Amino acid sequence: MIRRNVFAVGCTVSLFTLLTGSAAASTIISINTTEGPIFVRLFDEVTPNSVDNFLSYAEPGRYESTFIHRSPPGFVIQGGGFRMTDSIFDAEGIVTEADVPIGDEPGLTNVRGTLAFAKNSLGATSQWFFSIGDNSFLDAQDFTVFGRVIVGTMVFVDNINLLELVDAGVAENSPGEDFDELPIRTSLSTVQENGDVTPDDAVMVSGVTIFNFAQGDYNFDGQVSLADYEVWERQFGASLHIDEYVAGQTLTDMEADGNGDGRVDVADYTIWRDAFSAASGAATAAPEPTTAALALLGLIAVSSGCISRRRLAA
C-alpha cells in the first residue's frame, strides 16, 4: 500500500465530526536484547517509509544475532548494523547491495526514549538508535524519529547505556563500523585479557517481535477496557511533533497514540471508543472525552475557521 496525505478543507467543523471517522492502527514491536525486551510504538502514520524500512529488516529476521555496537554515555545506544557469530573480529554488516537507502521523514523530535534511524550521506538503511537524553539538536540534521519506547522498558535502554565500554576499533574491517564505544556485559578485564568480544560479552539482539494487539488496547493487557481509556486520558496532549513540543512541558508518552501520528489526541480516543463499544456491546457506555479535551478541540476549530483532515489512500 502506498500511503499519502490527502487534505480536504472545510470551514464548518463540528465536534461530532472530530469525534467520528476511522484511523489506521500503529505497530507495536519489541527489540529483544540480552538486557531485556524494549517495547516500541512505531509511527506508521507520520513516518510510513521509515516504519516499512525497519520492518523490511525485522520481519525476515535480519536483526537476529546483531548487537549494540555503540553506546556513548548519556547520548544513544545504537544497533541494527552488524551480526556477530563467534567473535567481534568476524562481525559483518547486514546491509547488502540490494538494500536501498531511504530518505528522511523529519517532523518528530529526537528526545529521550525515541527510536530513530542512523544514516550516512546516502540515507538510512538498517541502523537505528535510541536517545538517552534530549537530543533535539539532531532535528536540524533531519534524523528521522519513527518510534517511541513504551510500557516502562526504557529501563533496559538505560541499563545498556550504563554498561562498561570497550574500544574494539581494531576489529573494524569495513566502512560504517564504529566499535570504539562498544558496551559489554562481562568485565572489562576479561575482555581485555581475551583480546576479543564474543556474543557472551556483547549486548546481543535475538530479533524483533511484532505484536498484534487490538486497536485501543493502550495498556497492552489483551483486552480493550476502561483501563485503556484511563491511559488515553493521562496522556492526552502528548506530542513529539517539533512545532508542538515544548521541553519540560509537553508529554511524550505514546502508549495511547493508537494511529501512530506522533500525538495523543481525540482521534486516539475514537479508536479506543469504537473498539470498546464493539467489545462490550450495549452493556457499558464509553465515557466521553474530558471537558478539557473537548474545549481544546473547540478552540482549534474556532481559531482556524477550517481544519485539514488526513486520511490514507491506496
NULUM-865459 format. One line per field, with one value per residue (C-alpha): x, y, z; residue number from 1. Coordinates in pm, 1 decimal. Layout:
x <- [X | ...]
y <- [Y | ...]
z <- [Z | ...]
resi <- [NUM | ...]
# end
This chain:
x <- [0.0 | 126.0 | 42.3 | -5.2 | -174.9 | -492.8 | -624.1 | -989.4 | -1060.7 | -1390.3 | -1478.1 | -1762.0 | -1636.1 | -1832.4 | -1701.0 | -1912.4 | -1706.1 | -1385.1 | -1505.0 | -1601.7 | -1417.3 | -1159.3 | -783.4 | -525.5 | -356.2 | 13.8 | 259.8 | 385.3 | 717.2 | 982.9 | 1353.2 | 1468.9 | 1809.4 | 2010.0 | 1937.5 | 1561.1 | 1290.8 | 1249.3 | 884.6 | 825.3 | 524.2 | 605.3 | 468.9 | 314.5 | 104.3 | 366.9 | 679.1 | 542.8 | 855.5 | 1077.9 | 845.2 | 827.7 | 1206.9 | 1252.7 | 1002.1 | 1175.2 | 1474.7 | 1278.0 | 1018.3 | 1266.1 | 1474.0 | 1768.9 | 1821.7 | 1880.3 | 2233.5 | 2309.1 | 2449.1 | 2454.3 | 2777.9 | 2780.1 | 2674.0 | 2823.4 | 2714.5 | 2408.9 | 2366.1 | 2239.6 | 2255.5 | 2294.6 | 2240.3 | 2092.8 | 2407.7 | 2626.7 | 2591.5 | 2830.1 | 2859.7 | 3170.9 | 3396.6 | 3398.5 | 3667.9 | 3412.5 | 3139.9 | 2980.0 | 2730.2 | 2375.5 | 2317.0 | 2356.5 | 2375.9 | 2004.2 | 1921.8 | 1849.9 | 1895.2 | 1575.9 | 1523.3 | 1447.2 | 1099.4 | 1162.0 | 896.6 | 924.8 | 1180.3 | 1473.4 | 1407.4 | 1459.7 | 1311.4 | 1269.3 | 1383.6 | 1545.7 | 1748.2 | 2121.9 | 2227.6 | 2513.6 | 2532.3 | 2306.8 | 2038.9 | 1922.8 | 1940.6 | 1932.0 | 2098.1 | 1884.4 | 1942.4 | 1754.5 | 1806.6 | 1911.2 | 1863.8 | 1723.5 | 1889.0 | 1663.0 | 1971.5 | 1965.0 | 1638.3 | 1832.1 | 2003.9 | 1670.2 | 1736.7 | 1404.8 | 1224.4 | 994.5 | 915.3 | 897.5 | 976.8 | 665.6 | 540.9 | 833.1 | 1100.3 | 1323.4 | 1496.5 | 1661.5 | 1784.9 | 1929.6 | 2090.5 | 2267.5 | 2394.9 | 2537.8 | 2748.9 | 3126.5 | 3262.0 | 3547.2 | 3736.2 | 3719.0 | 3821.1 | 4096.1 | 3820.1 | 3667.0 | 3715.0 | 3470.2 | 3322.5 | 3046.9 | 3166.4 | 3210.3 | 3323.2 | 3507.8 | 3234.3 | 3103.5 | 2909.0 | 2996.1 | 2801.9 | 3107.8 | 3403.1 | 3636.8 | 3937.1 | 3804.4 | 3755.4 | 4098.8 | 4260.8 | 4093.4 | 4164.6 | 3818.6 | 3448.0 | 3218.2 | 2837.4 | 2865.3 | 3024.9 | 2816.9 | 2457.9 | 2300.4 | 1969.7 | 1788.0 | 1533.5 | 1225.2 | 876.2 | 585.2 | 269.5 | -93.1 | -261.1 | -621.8 | -679.3 | -744.6 | -562.4 | -345.4 | -221.1 | -146.8 | -321.3 | -500.4 | -838.6 | -997.8 | -1145.8 | -1198.9 | -839.6 | -727.0 | -938.9 | -755.9 | -423.2 | -550.2 | -682.3 | -346.3 | -152.9 | -389.0 | -188.1 | 134.7 | 322.0 | 659.4 | 591.1 | 865.8 | 624.4 | 418.4 | 687.4 | 798.6 | 1084.4 | 979.3 | 611.9 | 484.7 | 412.2 | 584.9 | 430.5 | 293.5 | 108.8 | -221.0 | -109.6 | -335.7 | -297.2 | 78.7 | 78.7 | 311.2 | 46.2 | -219.7 | -545.6 | -916.8 | -852.7 | -692.7 | -992.5 | -1213.4 | -1006.4 | -1048.7 | -1418.7 | -1507.8 | -1310.5 | -1454.2 | -1810.6 | -1761.2 | -1616.4 | -1871.4 | -2181.6 | -2458.3 | -2363.9 | -2127.9 | -2129.9 | -1798.2 | -1717.5 | -1686.9 | -1354.5 | -1283.0 | -1415.7 | -1060.9 | -1012.9 | -1338.1 | -1257.8 | -919.6 | -1079.0 | -1332.3 | -1055.9 | -874.5 | -1184.5 | -1283.2 | -935.3 | -860.3 | -1201.8 | -1125.8 | -949.8 | -734.8 | -813.2 | -562.4 | -660.2 | -490.7 | -524.3 | -414.2]
y <- [0.0 | 347.5 | 595.9 | 959.9 | 1254.8 | 1384.3 | 1712.3 | 1807.4 | 2158.9 | 2271.2 | 2581.0 | 2425.3 | 2186.8 | 2026.5 | 1836.5 | 1546.8 | 1539.8 | 1539.9 | 1252.8 | 1029.5 | 867.0 | 590.8 | 573.1 | 308.5 | 135.5 | 169.9 | -113.2 | -234.1 | -419.0 | -530.7 | -533.2 | -833.8 | -783.4 | -980.0 | -696.8 | -724.4 | -653.1 | -292.0 | -225.2 | 43.6 | 205.3 | 281.0 | 591.6 | 426.8 | 731.5 | 1005.7 | 808.2 | 530.4 | 481.9 | 454.3 | 204.9 | -2.1 | 9.7 | -109.6 | -391.3 | -497.3 | -591.3 | -710.9 | -939.4 | -1169.0 | -1194.5 | -990.8 | -828.2 | -1168.9 | -1210.8 | -840.0 | -644.1 | -297.8 | -167.7 | 189.5 | 342.1 | 683.3 | 766.8 | 989.7 | 1008.3 | 699.3 | 324.3 | 217.1 | -117.9 | -288.8 | -277.0 | -581.1 | -952.5 | -1144.1 | -1523.5 | -1604.7 | -1300.2 | -924.0 | -985.7 | -1178.3 | -913.6 | -834.8 | -577.9 | -692.1 | -444.4 | -579.5 | -413.0 | -478.2 | -256.9 | 90.0 | 379.4 | 568.7 | 941.4 | 1138.7 | 1183.6 | 1469.4 | 1627.8 | 1446.2 | 1548.3 | 1336.6 | 1338.9 | 1079.3 | 740.6 | 793.3 | 545.4 | 694.9 | 586.0 | 639.7 | 740.4 | 825.9 | 1065.4 | 834.1 | 798.5 | 539.2 | 163.4 | -80.1 | 102.5 | 259.5 | 431.9 | 510.9 | 855.6 | 850.9 | 1223.9 | 1524.2 | 1502.1 | 1754.2 | 1917.4 | 1623.3 | 1755.2 | 2011.8 | 1722.1 | 1554.1 | 1234.0 | 1050.7 | 953.4 | 662.0 | 511.2 | 568.6 | 335.4 | 232.0 | 26.9 | 106.4 | -69.5 | 237.1 | 86.9 | -168.1 | 107.4 | 294.5 | -20.5 | -83.0 | 274.8 | 227.0 | -75.7 | -56.3 | 31.6 | -122.9 | 26.6 | -254.1 | -33.5 | -280.0 | -517.5 | -274.4 | -415.5 | -231.7 | 117.2 | 218.4 | 20.1 | 210.5 | -15.9 | 247.4 | 265.4 | -89.8 | -184.2 | -515.1 | -723.0 | -903.3 | -739.3 | -513.4 | -702.2 | -1030.8 | -883.8 | -722.9 | -1046.3 | -1243.9 | -975.8 | -1030.1 | -956.1 | -1256.1 | -1287.3 | -1375.1 | -1034.8 | -811.3 | -689.1 | -914.3 | -875.0 | -1205.4 | -1047.2 | -828.5 | -934.1 | -771.8 | -777.6 | -792.2 | -602.5 | -497.3 | -135.5 | 67.3 | -173.4 | 103.2 | -86.4 | -398.5 | -644.5 | -825.3 | -658.3 | -322.9 | -185.9 | 128.3 | 93.2 | 183.8 | 498.4 | 597.8 | 560.9 | 785.1 | 1042.9 | 1063.8 | 1101.5 | 1336.4 | 1624.8 | 1426.6 | 1507.3 | 1457.3 | 1699.8 | 1959.2 | 2252.8 | 2130.1 | 2005.5 | 2225.4 | 2086.0 | 2015.1 | 2079.5 | 1855.3 | 1493.0 | 1238.1 | 911.0 | 726.9 | 416.0 | 579.8 | 701.1 | 449.0 | 577.1 | 635.4 | 1002.9 | 1114.5 | 1270.9 | 1154.9 | 1325.5 | 1269.4 | 1054.8 | 804.0 | 826.6 | 741.9 | 431.7 | 317.9 | 408.7 | 212.8 | -91.8 | -70.8 | -38.7 | -339.2 | -545.5 | -450.9 | -410.7 | -212.6 | -331.6 | -43.4 | 301.3 | 452.2 | 766.1 | 1091.6 | 1277.5 | 1516.6 | 1869.4 | 1996.2 | 1783.4 | 1899.8 | 2262.2 | 2232.3 | 2091.7 | 2372.8 | 2631.7 | 2469.0 | 2469.2 | 2827.3 | 2977.8 | 2820.3 | 2857.1 | 2539.8 | 2213.3 | 1982.3 | 1613.6 | 1338.2 | 1003.4 | 710.2 | 647.2 | 337.2]
z <- [0.0 | -84.1 | 187.6 | 106.6 | 268.6 | 113.1 | 250.4 | 243.0 | 364.8 | 506.0 | 708.8 | 904.2 | 1167.5 | 1447.2 | 1747.0 | 1625.9 | 1307.1 | 1505.2 | 1720.1 | 1431.0 | 1145.7 | 1141.1 | 1164.9 | 1094.7 | 1386.2 | 1452.6 | 1505.4 | 1844.1 | 1849.4 | 2092.3 | 2018.0 | 2218.4 | 2378.1 | 2632.3 | 2877.8 | 2828.3 | 2566.7 | 2455.2 | 2360.7 | 2099.6 | 1935.0 | 1571.5 | 1399.9 | 1093.2 | 1007.4 | 1015.4 | 910.6 | 687.5 | 475.8 | 781.9 | 950.7 | 632.0 | 605.5 | 965.2 | 918.4 | 596.4 | 813.6 | 1116.4 | 957.5 | 775.6 | 1094.3 | 970.3 | 1310.4 | 1470.6 | 1615.8 | 1575.1 | 1869.0 | 2021.9 | 1876.9 | 2008.7 | 2341.9 | 2421.2 | 2778.6 | 2809.6 | 2433.9 | 2247.1 | 2216.1 | 1853.6 | 1684.8 | 1383.5 | 1177.6 | 1239.6 | 1301.6 | 1527.4 | 1536.8 | 1740.6 | 1761.7 | 1710.8 | 1450.0 | 1243.9 | 1274.1 | 940.5 | 821.6 | 749.8 | 465.8 | 113.8 | -226.2 | -265.6 | 33.1 | -98.7 | 148.4 | 223.1 | 256.4 | 571.2 | 717.0 | 961.4 | 1179.2 | 1513.2 | 1771.5 | 1892.8 | 2266.7 | 2538.6 | 2455.4 | 2083.2 | 1819.2 | 1509.7 | 1210.4 | 1187.6 | 837.8 | 609.7 | 315.0 | 112.3 | 378.4 | 629.5 | 589.7 | 883.8 | 1174.2 | 1446.3 | 1779.2 | 2099.2 | 2251.2 | 2616.9 | 2673.7 | 2493.0 | 2151.8 | 1984.1 | 1832.5 | 1588.6 | 1444.9 | 1241.2 | 1063.3 | 988.0 | 1181.3 | 1147.9 | 1467.4 | 1382.0 | 1723.5 | 2098.3 | 2390.8 | 2587.4 | 2886.4 | 3113.9 | 2909.4 | 2887.4 | 3191.2 | 2960.4 | 2729.1 | 3027.4 | 3166.3 | 2836.0 | 2833.3 | 3184.6 | 3087.7 | 3062.9 | 2719.2 | 2527.6 | 2234.7 | 1979.5 | 1688.7 | 1599.9 | 1483.5 | 1234.8 | 887.9 | 663.2 | 614.6 | 851.5 | 1150.8 | 1475.5 | 1757.6 | 1963.8 | 2231.4 | 2243.5 | 2560.1 | 2727.8 | 2979.8 | 3118.7 | 3291.3 | 3100.4 | 3237.8 | 3098.3 | 2752.4 | 2757.8 | 2874.0 | 2595.3 | 2337.1 | 2191.0 | 2232.1 | 2190.4 | 2190.7 | 2560.1 | 2623.1 | 2397.4 | 2421.7 | 2162.7 | 1979.3 | 1929.4 | 1698.4 | 1680.2 | 1787.6 | 1603.2 | 1816.3 | 1714.2 | 1997.5 | 1943.9 | 1845.8 | 2159.1 | 2392.9 | 2534.2 | 2839.9 | 2631.9 | 2862.3 | 2580.0 | 2615.5 | 2541.0 | 2863.3 | 3067.6 | 3187.5 | 2833.8 | 2843.6 | 3161.5 | 2978.5 | 2698.7 | 2946.0 | 3127.5 | 2802.8 | 2619.5 | 2472.9 | 2436.8 | 2116.5 | 1951.1 | 1666.2 | 1657.0 | 1623.1 | 1920.0 | 2156.6 | 2447.0 | 2656.5 | 3011.9 | 2942.5 | 2663.9 | 2749.4 | 2527.5 | 2649.9 | 2348.0 | 2465.9 | 2364.7 | 2021.2 | 1853.3 | 1497.2 | 1513.3 | 1419.0 | 1697.8 | 1919.8 | 2164.9 | 2076.0 | 2024.9 | 1716.8 | 1952.5 | 2183.9 | 1885.4 | 1811.1 | 2171.9 | 2188.1 | 1874.8 | 1989.9 | 2341.6 | 2210.8 | 1984.9 | 2270.4 | 2538.3 | 2323.5 | 2487.3 | 2834.9 | 2912.2 | 2756.6 | 2655.8 | 2858.8 | 2670.0 | 2648.1 | 2932.2 | 2924.7 | 2877.1 | 2567.0 | 2412.3 | 2497.0 | 2325.4 | 2011.9 | 2012.3 | 2030.3 | 1740.6 | 1523.0 | 1610.6 | 1580.8 | 1243.7 | 1087.0 | 893.5 | 956.8 | 748.9 | 771.2 | 696.1 | 558.4 | 395.5 | 25.7 | -161.7]
resi <- [1 | 2 | 3 | 4 | 5 | 6 | 7 | 8 | 9 | 10 | 11 | 12 | 13 | 14 | 15 | 16 | 17 | 18 | 19 | 20 | 21 | 22 | 23 | 24 | 25 | 26 | 27 | 28 | 29 | 30 | 31 | 32 | 33 | 34 | 35 | 36 | 37 | 38 | 39 | 40 | 41 | 42 | 43 | 44 | 45 | 46 | 47 | 48 | 49 | 50 | 51 | 52 | 53 | 54 | 55 | 56 | 57 | 58 | 59 | 60 | 61 | 62 | 63 | 64 | 65 | 66 | 67 | 68 | 69 | 70 | 71 | 72 | 73 | 74 | 75 | 76 | 77 | 78 | 79 | 80 | 81 | 82 | 83 | 84 | 85 | 86 | 87 | 88 | 89 | 90 | 91 | 92 | 93 | 94 | 95 | 96 | 97 | 98 | 99 | 100 | 101 | 102 | 103 | 104 | 105 | 106 | 107 | 108 | 109 | 110 | 111 | 112 | 113 | 114 | 115 | 116 | 117 | 118 | 119 | 120 | 121 | 122 | 123 | 124 | 125 | 126 | 127 | 128 | 129 | 130 | 131 | 132 | 133 | 134 | 135 | 136 | 137 | 138 | 139 | 140 | 141 | 142 | 143 | 144 | 145 | 146 | 147 | 148 | 149 | 150 | 151 | 152 | 153 | 154 | 155 | 156 | 157 | 158 | 159 | 160 | 161 | 162 | 163 | 164 | 165 | 166 | 167 | 168 | 169 | 170 | 171 | 172 | 173 | 174 | 175 | 176 | 177 | 178 | 179 | 180 | 181 | 182 | 183 | 184 | 185 | 186 | 187 | 188 | 189 | 190 | 191 | 192 | 193 | 194 | 195 | 196 | 197 | 198 | 199 | 200 | 201 | 202 | 203 | 204 | 205 | 206 | 207 | 208 | 209 | 210 | 211 | 212 | 213 | 214 | 215 | 216 | 217 | 218 | 219 | 220 | 221 | 222 | 223 | 224 | 225 | 226 | 227 | 228 | 229 | 230 | 231 | 232 | 233 | 234 | 235 | 236 | 237 | 238 | 239 | 240 | 241 | 242 | 243 | 244 | 245 | 246 | 247 | 248 | 249 | 250 | 251 | 252 | 253 | 254 | 255 | 256 | 257 | 258 | 259 | 260 | 261 | 262 | 263 | 264 | 265 | 266 | 267 | 268 | 269 | 270 | 271 | 272 | 273 | 274 | 275 | 276 | 277 | 278 | 279 | 280 | 281 | 282 | 283 | 284 | 285 | 286 | 287 | 288 | 289 | 290 | 291 | 292 | 293 | 294 | 295 | 296 | 297 | 298 | 299 | 300 | 301 | 302 | 303 | 304 | 305 | 306 | 307 | 308 | 309 | 310 | 311 | 312 | 313 | 314]
# end
